[in-house]
Amino acid sequence: MFEIKHTLCPSCSVGCGINVILDNEEIVGTFPYKRHPVNEGKNCSNGRSSVENIGELPFDSKVLGDVVGKLKSADSDKVTAVFSGNNSNEDLQAIKSLCESQGFNILAYADNLKNFDSVASYDDVENASKLFVIGNVLYENPLIGRRIVRAKENGAKLYVNDDLEGSPTSNIADEFTSLSVKEFIENNSGNFDDESIILFNSVDSFEDLDLIEGTGSKLLPVYSKSNSKGALNLVDAASKDDALELLNNTETLLVFNDDIVNEFDFDFKSISQVITFTPSKNDTTEISDFVIPIKSWLESDGSFTNAEGLTQEFGSVYESDKMGIVEIIEKINGDLEWFYELYFS
Ligand code: SF4
């Protein structure tokens, strides 16, 4: 029997709703959720394929015991947890609590972007008179791209700066440049005002963010992961340079639901032990010393905070007896506290 369950797309920070079609509890596809306020029934191909490739990894409770053993003997200053926007707000809160109680480092890296307290809404984008877009947003975040197209149809002037001439975003620009972010901001210094919006999904350096902020425009950073905004509400963002420095000083890396190997040009084999908690295989599991299977977002309840700061809850699409991050962390924390009380109190 067919059934449709509503959830959120996990593939970028736009925060689109998505309907999942189940046939006797097996996922067979996706379906537009017409009333969803963010995407009004549309999903891009990344969103539609997000329900594929949810692999099954075998759970072995002995591996979790081995991980706890490794953490007991680790120097906490040299343990770093990857604080990824792929996780729900609830999972991130648990990871943060674990790190604070055990003295572990937290690595909150989000595309070399940071959090801004006040950001433009998607409606602001649609109604803007001047839009400055940095990066290929139409291709990488298509359902924000739709708002940009509507703004242009409403008469907005569109300035685009992107590496790729001929990209979907460059094709609709009134003015297209392929400059460094610094040069783009300097070139347009006379065009910015408090009515303009700068929308960006990539910058050349962390310092560019100060230049963008200094224009006085409304800002909208669009992150590549569904809950990066939620992550950066809890922990300050690390720049790429700071992230690499922290990785260089790490002996034990805890990777919660992320494929960090694909984000950094870094020799992860130089880290003594990589412990990954993941719902499916990826390049990071390939180099990990321990892999602990966890529930995917399809099997979980939680919430994501999207790029415009809207926190939306989602429920599980199907049941699973796997553990989620919160349960795993409760277990790790409980075992570590028991150990420290026994040997150090
Ligand atoms: S724009 Fe982003 S959130 Fe929306 S469907 Fe595409 S990948 Fe998912």
Boltz pocket constraint, residues with backbone or C-beta under 6 A from the ligand:
constraints:
  - pocket:
      binder: B
      contacts: [[A, 9], [A, 10], [A, 11], [A, 12], [A, 13], [A, 14], [A, 15], [A, 16], [A, 17], [A, 39], [A, 42], [A, 43], [A, 44], [A, 45], [A, 46], [A, 47], [A, 48], [A, 140], [A, 141], [A, 142], [A, 143], [A, 144]]
      max_distance: 6.0
